[in-house]
Amino acid sequence: MLSIIKSMALQGLEGFIIDVQVDVSSGMPCWDVVGLPDASVRESKERVKMAIKNSGYEFQSRKIVINLAPATLKKEGSIYDLPIAIGILCSQGFVNKSKLDGTILLGELSLDGKLNSVQGVLPMCIEAHKMGIKQVILPEINYREASIVKGIRVVPVKDLIQVVNFLNGRIDLEGINGIQEYEENESIQKKNIIDFSDVKGQENIKRALEVAASGGHNCILIGSPGSGKTMLAKRIPTILPDLNFDESLEITKIHSVCGILSSKIPLVKQRPFRAPHHTITKNSLVGGGKIPKPGEISLAHYGVLFLDELPEFNRDTLEVLRGPIEDGNITIGRVNGISTYPSKFMLVASMNPCPCGYYGSDKQCSCNEQSIKKYIGKISGPLLDRIDIQVEVSSVKYKKLNSSIKEESSSEVRKRVNNARNIQKQRYKEYGIFSNSEMTPQLIEKFCILNEECQSILENAFNKLKLSARAYSRILKVARTIADMDGEEFIKKEHLLEAIQYRSLDKKYKR
């Protein structure tokens, strides 16, 4: 007897309905799974068999053929355990099929019949809702994650017995409110947040980072060891604008696919801060694998990707960032399919000015000019061109560290950042972008108009620093942001001069 149970599969963040076709017939007992299953799907045989037996149902020795359609799409994971088990029980007459119309089933089975959590539930539910699915049955531990999606009924279940009883009408699982639980636990994300007020001194660096946050600009901090580069970078997310619901949802989808979403926090409400080690591989940074998964740049979507000690990263690894920085997404092609993940992140990097770390500081540098150039040369010119703001971080003096003067808090800085971002949102509302860093050449020409004095200043800087065309446009974008922070409609001389000052590598370390 043939039974068809609906489930879901993901390719990137795009969902597809999967028909789990289970045929139980007489003949020599066997179990075949077809339809491009991976090893974890093929291993479902023993899990499903023992889960059915240990739940008190008879598992008849029959010929069982399971087809996961469409067969052209690679299937992975243990998510199909539950639909396979229900398909077998339907074919044996233990389950009423009437409640399965417009329903998808997701879940991994333990040998005792209990349901374990699965990855990617949120994007699956979003895609299922778009395709007209009315109801999803899934593990109880994934319930609050799925309940964020409006317009689809989420049925949380603990074990296989509960699923069977629900489908047969013996129990009613309505009335569980995961949204209320989510609201009660939302405060969990707001504990132990670091603050800009922790940083003593460094007013010029704080200003540069405020400019970067106001326009969504990439930045690099150059300074000797112990000057506070990492401390400052970690506090950047605290001055970035608050996430709106759509942004939170997109971040949560990526985290759900990667399986790093906390069961206590179903919706990510804070901007991500990702700080991979310099030994990271290209696949881990941009994503990859036999079936492509998101990398660090996608996990940093709408947040900060912090690369500490930038020259220590493998040069080939850094070069793969050039496309995502410009495009805001990454497309990964593999034999099993092509996946596209969003990667609109703010790149923040730090580095020492030389191999010993003390070039330009109060301590004596032991490096010669050639070794300094070689060290800086580990970072390619095209990558540096894509970094809008380059600033030097000097060591903090004792008087600043010992000062009792209260530093400005992150919340005060964020208010100004929000004001600048709101100006940009209004300006670009017809162009589909939200910040100055996203401006195209056409928009730069339209919104970064310079008077004759400003044009002369920029021309001198361009020729003296031997800037590239990309660096030229980056200076204009930063100048536009500074003007927005001052509430000015046009870029003025002081805005342009400050933007030019944020090109430390071009001025001091030009190769």
N, C-alpha and C positions, 0 to 999 in steps of 0.2 A: 504494500500500500504506500502511495506517495503522499508526503506532507511537505508543504513549503512554508518555511518560517523566514521572516525578514530580519535582517541585521544590517550593520553598516561597516564600511571600510573608508579609510582616509588615504588620499594621495596629496601630500603637503597638508594644507588646511581645507582642501576640497573633499567633500563627502560623496559617497556613492552607496546606493541601496544594494545590498547583497541578498540574493535569494538563496537561503540554505535549503536545498532540495534533498530530502531524506526519503529513500526508497527502501522499505523492509519487505523482503519477499522470501519465499521458500527456496531451498537450494542448499548447497554446501555453505556452512557458516563461514563468513568472511567479513572484512571491514575495509572498504576502499573510500578514500577521500580524493576527489579530483577537483580541478578548477584553480590551479596554481597555488596550492597551499604551501606554506613554509613548514619547517620542522616542528614548530610549536603547535601548528594546527593539526599536523599528522599525529602528534603525540596525544591529542585530545581523546583518542580511542580509549585508553586506560582510565583517564580521569572521568570521562562520561560514563563508562561502563560501571565503575565502582561507585560513582555518585548515585546512579540509578538504583543499584542493588542496596547500598547502605541507606537509601531513603525509603526503603520498604517496597519498592516496585520490582516486578519480575522483569529480568532482562533475558529475553528469549534468544536462543542461539539461531539466528537467521542470517541470510545474506543481506548485508547493509551497505548500500552505496550512497555516498554523500557528495553532492555536486554544489560547489560554491560559484554561483553565477553572478555576473558575467565572468567567464573563464579567462578573459584577456587581462584581468586585473590581479596583481599579486596580492595574496591574502597573508597576513602575518598576525601573530599574537594568539593569546588564549581567549580572546573575546567571543569566539564562536562556540565555546563549550555549552553555554546555556541554550542557544537556539538549536544546536545539534541534539542535545538531550531532550528538549521539548518536541522536536521533530520525531524522534524515535518513539517517545511516549504517545504522541498523536497517532502515529502509524499503528501502535499496538492498542489503541482505544482507551488509553488512560486519561487523555486530555480532550476537553471540548474546544473545537477550533473557532467557535463563534466570536470569542473575545480577541482573536488574533488579527482581525481585520484592522488595517491602519495602525498596526503595532510593530515596533521593532524590539528585539531582545538583545541585550549585551551582558556579558558576564563570564568570569572564569570560575570553574567548579573545583572545590576541594574533593578529596576522596569520600568525605563524610556527607557531601551534598551541599555544604555551605558555599556561599558566593564570595569570592574575593574581588577586590577592586581592580579596575582596568584603566588603561591610559586613553586619553583623547576623548573622554566622554562629552565635554563641553562642545567642541567643534562638531562632533557627531550629532548631538542634539540640535544644534543650530542648523546644520545642513538637513537633518531629517525634517525639521519644521518647514524649511523652505520647500521641501518636496511633498508636503501635504500629509506627513505622518502626524497622527493625533495623539499617540501614546507610546511611551518607552518604558520597558521593564528592565531594571538594572540593579546592581548590588546596592545595598543600603548605604555603604560607605561612600558611594559616589553621588548620593542623592542631592546634597546641597549644591554641588557643582552643577548638576544638571538643572536644578530648579531655578537657576538664574534666567533660563530661556523661557520667555513668555509665549503662551499660545500652544504649548504642548504639555500633555498630562504626564507626569513622572511618577512611576510606581516603584518605590523602593522595596526590595525583598531581601530576606536573610539567607534563604536556602531554597533548594529545589522543591521541597514539599510545599513551601509557602507559594511558590509560583504556580504549581499544579492546582492547589486549593483555590487560588485567586482566579485562575482561568476557568475552573469548574464552577465558580460562583459560590463556593463554600465560605469564603471570607471576603471582607471588603477592606481594602487598604487605603481608602480615601481619608482625608482629614489630617495627614501628617504635613506640617508646615515647615519646610526647610528654610524658607526666606526669613521667617521670624528668628530662627536659630542663627542664621547668618548675621542678621542685624545685631543680635545680642553679642556676637563674637567679633564684630568688626573692630572693636577697640583693641584687639590683640595686635593688629598691625601698627598701632600708634605708640607702642611702648618702646622705650630705650632708643629713641631717635637721636642721633648726633646732631650738633648744631654749630653754626658758623661762629657763635659767640665763644666757642672753645678755643678759637684761633687768636693768639695774641699778635698784634701788629699786622704786618703784611697787607696794609691798606691798598697798595697799588695792585697786588695780586687779586685781592677780593674784588676790586673794581673790574679787573679784566674778566674774572669769572662771572661777575654779574652781567657784563656785556655779552659774554658767551651764552649764558642762560637766557638772556632777553631775546636773542636772535637765533638760538639753536645752533650756534657756531661750534665747530671743532676747535680744540685748543691743546697746546702742549706747554708743559711747565719745565723749565730748564734751571737746574740749580744743584748746589753741592749737597752731599749726604746730610740729612738732619735738618734741612732748611724748611721742611714742612710740606713738601710737594704732595705726598700721599695723603696727609691729614686734610689738606685743602680739597683734593680731588674727591675724597670720600664724602665730603659735605655738599658737593654740587647738587645731588638729587634733592636736598632739603630746600633749595631756592628755586628749583624748577616749578613751573605752574602745576597745579593739581590736575590729576587725570580726570577727564570726563568719562561717562559710562562706556561709550563706544571704544575709547582707547583702552580702558580697563579690560573690556571684554576681549579685545584683540590680543592683549598681552596674556590674559588668562588662557586663551585657546592654545597659544604656543607652549606655555608651561604645562598645560594638560597633556599635549601630545608627547612632551618629554618626560612626563611622569613625575614632575617635581612640584606639583601643586599640593599644598597642604590640605588635608581633609577638614581642618579647623578654619581655613580661610579660603572659601570657594571662589572669591573674586579678588584679584590683585588690585589693591587700591593705592599702592605706592610705586613710583617710577623705579624700574629695575636698575641695579648697579652691579655690573659684571666685571670682574677683575681676574682674567685668566693668567696663569703663570707663563713666563716667557718660553717654556719648553712645549707649549701647546702646538699641536699639529694643524695643518691647513684644514683637514676635515672637521676637527673639533671646533675650529674657529668659525668657519662659514657654514658647516653642516655637511652631512654626507652619510656614507654607509651603503650597504647593498640596497636597502630601501631607505632613501634619504630622510634624515631627521634634522631638526633645526640645530644650528651651532650657536656659539656664544653671541654672534652678531644679531641673531634673531631673538635670543633670550634677552638681549639688551634693547629690544624694540621699544621705542618711546622713552628710553632711559639713557643710561650712561655706560659706555664700554671703556673701561679704564685699562690702559696698557702701561704698567709700571716698568721702568728701565727699558724703554723702547728699543735702543740699539742691541739689547741682548736677545731680542726675538729673531728667529730665522728670517732672513731677508725675503725668501720666497713666500713665507707665511704672511708677512706684512703686505706683499704685493697684491694678494688676493682681496685686500680690503678696498682697493682703488675703485672697482666697479660698484660694490654695495654703497660706498660713501656717496657716490654720485647719483645712483639710481634709487636707493631706498628699499631695494629688495635683492634677493639672491635666488637664482635659478640653478638647481642642481640636477644634472642629467646622469642617470645610471641605466644599466641594462633593464632593470625592472620598472623603470618609469622616470618621468621628469616631475620634480616638485619645485614649487616657488614659495618662498617664505618672505615675509616682510622684514626689513632691517633698517628702519629709520631710527638710528641711534645717534647720540652725541658722542663723538670720539674725544676722549681726554687721555693724553699721554704724558708721561714724565720721563726725564732723562738727566743724567749727569752731563756736565759740559765737556768732560774729557775722561779718559780711562781711569785716572786716579780720583777724579771727582771734584777737584779743587781749583780748576782753572777759573780765574776771575773772582775768587773768594779771598777772604783774609788769610787763609792758610796757603802755604807755598805749593805750587803745582809742580809735579815731577815729570810732566809730559812735554815732549818736544812738539813743534808745530806739525810735523808730519803725522805723528800718532794721533794728534787731536783731529786733524782732517780725516784720517782713516776711520776714527771712531764715529765722527759725525756722518761720514760717507756710508756707514752701514744702513742709513735710512735714505732711500732714494729721493731724488728731487721731485718726481711726480707725486709721491705720497706727501712730502712736506708742503707742496703747493696746495694740497687739499685741506691743509690745516689752517684755518682762518686766523687764529690768534696764537702767537708764539711769544711767551713772556719769560723773563729771567726771575728766579726766586732767590733772593739773597737771604743769608742767615739772619735770624732775629737777634737783636741786641738784648743784653741782660735787663736793661731798664724796661723794655717792653714786656719781657717775660714776667718781671716782678711787679708790673704795674697793677694797681687795683681798679683801674678804669674799666668799666663794663663795656665789652665789645658788642657791636650790633648783632642782633639775633637773626636767624634764618628767616623767621616769619616777617620781619621788617623788610628784609631784602626781597623776599618773595612778592610782597605787595607791589614793589616797583617793577619787578619782572612781569607780574601779571598785567600791569598797566601797559607796559611796552608790547606784550604779546597781544593784548586786546586791540591795540592800534593796528597791528599787523593783520590780525584776523579780519578786521573791517576793510582794510586796504585790499586784501587778496581774496575776499569772499567770492568774487566772480572767477577766480583763476584756479581754484582747487588746491591752494597751498595755504599754510598757516604761519610761516615764519620767514624772515629775511634770508635765512640760509638756503631756502628752497627756490629762490628767485632764478628764473631763466635769463639768458642774455637779453631777450626782448623786454622782460620786466625790469632788469637793471637799467636798460636804456630809458625806460619810461619813468621809473621812480627814483633814480639816482642821478638827477640832473645837477651838474656842477656849474657854478659861475666861473668867470675868467680867472679869478684869483685861485680858486680851488683847482682848476684845470692846470694852471701853471705849477702849483705845488705837487700835484700828482705826477705831472710829466717829469719834474726834476727827480722825484723819488723813483720813478720807473727807470729812468736812465742811470741814476747813481747806483741803485741796488740791483740793477740788471734783472728786473722782475719779469716773470712770464705773464702771458695773457691771463692765465688762471689766477695768479696772485693778484693781478690788477683788479679782476672782478671780485675777489675775496675782500680786498681793501674797501671797495665800494659797498659791499654787503655789510661789512662791519660798521662803516661810517653811517650807513642808513639806520642801523640798529641804535647807534649812539644818539643820532638825531631823534629817533623815536623815544628814547629814554628821557631826552630833554623836552619832548613834546613839540619838536620843530617839524614843520612841513618839508623844509628843504635842508639839504646837507650844507653845513657851514664850515668855515675854515678850521675851527677848533675840533669839529667832529672828524674831519679828514686827517688832521695831524695826529689825533689820538689813535685812529685806525692804523696809520702808518707806523706808529710806535710799537704796535703789536706784531711786528715782523722781525723779532730778534734774530732768528736764524739767518734771515736774508741780510741783516746788517752786520752781524758780528762773526758769523760762522760761514759766510758764503764761500763755497768751494771753487 
